[in-house]
Amino acid sequence: LFREHGVDDLEARLLVADHALVMLERPAEARAELKEARRLDPASASACLNLAVLEAQEGRFDAARALASEALRLQPDYAQARGLLATLERTR
């Protein structure tokens, strides 16, 4: 979506991914935007966590755990990442 228009903005990608995931239920588009957001900023805990949420919603709990753990590594005080990881641990 953004590549067509020459946009390489992390926050815009996160916003579109969130909108695609939550409002439009287009997980493939959300996944592509989140992966690109992570490529643009590998230190983005937010992109990592949003991708973890997507993976969890699609039943890929191991991938979601790994991504939530990575978000916590990137931002140790990230309460949402800690909460998702705790929830995911109960799915084992």
Backbone as CSV, one residue per row, in Angstrom:
resi,resn,N_x,N_y,N_z,CA_x,CA_y,CA_z,C_x,C_y,C_z
1,LEU,0.824,-1.199,0.000,0.000,0.000,0.000,0.867,1.260,0.000
2,PHE,1.790,1.360,0.945,2.610,2.561,1.024,3.655,2.623,-0.078
3,ARG,4.188,1.467,-0.445,5.221,1.434,-1.464,4.735,2.064,-2.767
4,GLU,3.455,1.851,-3.082,2.870,2.421,-4.296,2.967,3.940,-4.301
5,HIS,2.924,4.534,-3.117,2.909,5.986,-2.996,4.229,6.550,-2.485
6,GLY,5.233,5.698,-2.337,6.550,6.158,-1.907,6.617,6.634,-0.475
7,VAL,5.788,6.081,0.395,5.765,6.496,1.803,6.527,5.478,2.641
8,ASP,7.491,5.946,3.422,8.238,5.097,4.339,8.166,5.683,5.743
9,ASP,6.979,5.772,6.285,6.764,6.365,7.594,6.280,5.294,8.558
10,LEU,7.049,5.050,9.607,6.748,3.997,10.571,5.386,4.198,11.216
11,GLU,5.111,5.380,11.718,3.837,5.613,12.411,2.653,5.438,11.470
12,ALA,2.784,5.866,10.240,1.699,5.687,9.273,1.467,4.207,9.021
13,ARG,2.525,3.448,8.911,2.388,2.006,8.694,1.706,1.341,9.880
14,LEU,2.087,1.720,11.083,1.453,1.149,12.273,-0.032,1.490,12.318
15,LEU,-0.365,2.708,11.957,-1.757,3.119,11.957,-2.563,2.327,10.931
16,VAL,-2.032,2.182,9.728,-2.734,1.421,8.689,-2.853,-0.043,9.088
17,ALA,-1.794,-0.597,9.635,-1.831,-1.998,10.064,-2.894,-2.189,11.138
18,ASP,-2.930,-1.282,12.093,-3.922,-1.371,13.154,-5.327,-1.260,12.577
19,HIS,-5.528,-0.333,11.680,-6.839,-0.156,11.057,-7.224,-1.397,10.257
20,ALA,-6.280,-1.922,9.489,-6.563,-3.111,8.677,-6.893,-4.302,9.562
21,LEU,-6.186,-4.426,10.648,-6.387,-5.557,11.547,-7.697,-5.458,12.325
22,VAL,-7.929,-4.330,12.926,-9.055,-4.192,13.842,-10.349,-3.814,13.121
23,MET,-10.286,-2.834,12.277,-11.508,-2.316,11.680,-11.935,-3.071,10.422
24,LEU,-10.987,-3.455,9.603,-11.330,-4.044,8.318,-11.146,-5.550,8.269
25,GLU,-10.560,-6.096,9.309,-10.303,-7.531,9.374,-9.570,-8.032,8.123
26,ARG,-8.463,-7.378,7.835,-7.621,-7.750,6.704,-6.232,-8.115,7.240
27,PRO,-6.126,-9.292,7.848,-4.868,-9.644,8.517,-3.672,-9.744,7.580
28,ALA,-3.859,-10.154,6.340,-2.706,-10.259,5.432,-2.107,-8.883,5.172
29,GLU,-2.948,-7.880,4.986,-2.464,-6.523,4.785,-1.804,-5.993,6.054
30,ALA,-2.424,-6.262,7.187,-1.853,-5.827,8.460,-0.481,-6.448,8.671
31,ARG,-0.369,-7.759,8.400,0.909,-8.441,8.576,1.992,-7.815,7.692
32,ALA,1.656,-7.553,6.443,2.637,-6.957,5.523,3.094,-5.590,6.018
33,GLU,2.163,-4.766,6.475,2.527,-3.435,6.961,3.359,-3.512,8.243
34,LEU,3.009,-4.433,9.136,3.761,-4.572,10.379,5.166,-5.102,10.129
35,LYS,5.291,-6.020,9.211,6.636,-6.515,8.875,7.480,-5.406,8.267
36,GLU,6.862,-4.585,7.442,7.594,-3.458,6.860,7.944,-2.436,7.938
37,ALA,7.037,-2.212,8.884,7.330,-1.297,9.993,8.525,-1.805,10.794
38,ARG,8.582,-3.104,11.030,9.719,-3.682,11.758,11.009,-3.556,10.959
39,ARG,10.902,-3.675,9.625,12.092,-3.510,8.795,12.593,-2.065,8.879
40,LEU,11.656,-1.122,8.845,12.021,0.288,8.916,12.621,0.653,10.270
41,ASP,12.103,0.055,11.324,12.601,0.344,12.672,12.606,-0.942,13.491
42,PRO,13.695,-1.701,13.410,13.770,-2.970,14.147,13.651,-2.804,15.661
43,ALA,13.804,-1.591,16.160,13.709,-1.337,17.602,12.302,-0.908,18.014
44,SER,11.319,-1.004,17.124,9.951,-0.597,17.449,9.236,-1.704,18.214
45,ALA,9.119,-1.506,19.511,8.393,-2.471,20.342,6.917,-2.493,19.966
46,SER,6.382,-1.369,19.553,4.980,-1.282,19.173,4.678,-2.139,17.942
47,ALA,5.512,-2.062,16.927,5.319,-2.889,15.731,5.422,-4.363,16.097
48,CYS,6.365,-4.678,16.948,6.565,-6.058,17.386,5.338,-6.569,18.134
49,LEU,4.815,-5.764,19.043,3.654,-6.185,19.815,2.415,-6.310,18.933
50,ASN,2.214,-5.368,18.022,1.055,-5.457,17.136,1.111,-6.718,16.286
51,LEU,2.295,-7.081,15.838,2.443,-8.321,15.078,2.174,-9.531,15.975
52,ALA,2.590,-9.451,17.233,2.310,-10.531,18.189,0.808,-10.711,18.382
53,VAL,0.092,-9.613,18.481,-1.367,-9.681,18.640,-1.991,-10.351,17.416
54,LEU,-1.548,-9.970,16.248,-2.063,-10.573,15.019,-1.804,-12.076,14.996
55,GLU,-0.588,-12.469,15.342,-0.249,-13.894,15.363,-1.136,-14.640,16.368
56,ALA,-1.352,-14.059,17.521,-2.197,-14.697,18.540,-3.631,-14.831,18.045
57,GLN,-4.143,-13.785,17.408,-5.513,-13.841,16.902,-5.680,-14.913,15.838
58,GLU,-4.607,-15.240,15.163,-4.672,-16.263,14.120,-4.231,-17.633,14.634
59,GLY,-4.052,-17.749,15.956,-3.747,-19.042,16.560,-2.294,-19.470,16.489
60,ARG,-1.409,-18.590,16.098,0.023,-18.903,16.043,0.676,-18.420,17.346
61,PHE,0.418,-19.204,18.399,0.800,-18.777,19.740,2.306,-18.779,19.976
62,ASP,3.031,-19.718,19.394,4.490,-19.716,19.571,5.106,-18.465,18.953
63,ALA,4.661,-18.118,17.757,5.163,-16.907,17.099,4.768,-15.668,17.908
64,ALA,3.543,-15.669,18.419,3.077,-14.534,19.219,3.911,-14.379,20.489
65,ARG,4.216,-15.503,21.154,5.058,-15.457,22.366,6.427,-14.879,22.048
66,ALA,7.011,-15.346,20.961,8.351,-14.868,20.585,8.328,-13.363,20.307
67,LEU,7.314,-12.898,19.619,7.223,-11.473,19.297,6.931,-10.633,20.539
68,ALA,6.075,-11.115,21.425,5.793,-10.385,22.662,7.050,-10.320,23.536
69,SER,7.805,-11.400,23.562,9.070,-11.409,24.309,10.058,-10.417,23.712
70,GLU,10.087,-10.345,22.390,10.977,-9.388,21.710,10.547,-7.958,22.030
71,ALA,9.248,-7.703,22.052,8.759,-6.364,22.407,9.209,-5.990,23.818
72,LEU,9.152,-6.944,24.739,9.614,-6.692,26.110,11.124,-6.482,26.177
73,ARG,11.850,-7.212,25.366,13.302,-7.007,25.320,13.612,-5.588,24.836
74,LEU,12.851,-5.135,23.849,13.075,-3.799,23.289,12.625,-2.692,24.241
75,GLN,11.562,-2.963,24.986,11.013,-1.967,25.909,10.572,-2.695,27.185
76,PRO,11.482,-2.874,28.130,11.208,-3.683,29.318,10.018,-3.230,30.162
77,ASP,9.625,-1.976,30.062,8.493,-1.494,30.854,7.178,-1.497,30.066
78,TYR,7.117,-2.225,28.975,5.951,-2.257,28.098,4.863,-3.147,28.710
79,ALA,3.933,-2.524,29.416,2.905,-3.262,30.154,2.023,-4.106,29.238
80,GLN,1.680,-3.584,28.071,0.832,-4.340,27.160,1.531,-5.605,26.677
81,ALA,2.822,-5.526,26.421,3.580,-6.704,25.993,3.633,-7.725,27.126
82,ARG,3.844,-7.242,28.331,3.884,-8.139,29.491,2.523,-8.824,29.680
83,GLY,1.451,-8.065,29.503,0.111,-8.625,29.641,-0.197,-9.662,28.571
84,LEU,0.179,-9.378,27.331,-0.058,-10.344,26.267,0.752,-11.604,26.517
85,LEU,1.987,-11.451,26.926,2.823,-12.609,27.180,2.228,-13.465,28.306
86,ALA,1.722,-12.841,29.339,1.094,-13.578,30.446,-0.130,-14.336,29.939
87,THR,-0.929,-13.706,29.105,-2.096,-14.363,28.536,-1.675,-15.545,27.656
88,LEU,-0.657,-15.332,26.859,-0.180,-16.386,25.960,0.400,-17.575,26.729
89,GLU,1.020,-17.307,27.861,1.589,-18.388,28.650,0.495,-19.332,29.157
90,ARG,-0.708,-18.788,29.324,-1.830,-19.630,29.775,-2.365,-20.514,28.652
91,THR,-1.945,-20.296,27.420,-2.424,-21.111,26.291,-1.572,-22.352,26.075
92,ARG,-0.530,-22.502,26.835,0.361,-23.674,26.653,-0.316,-24.925,27.118
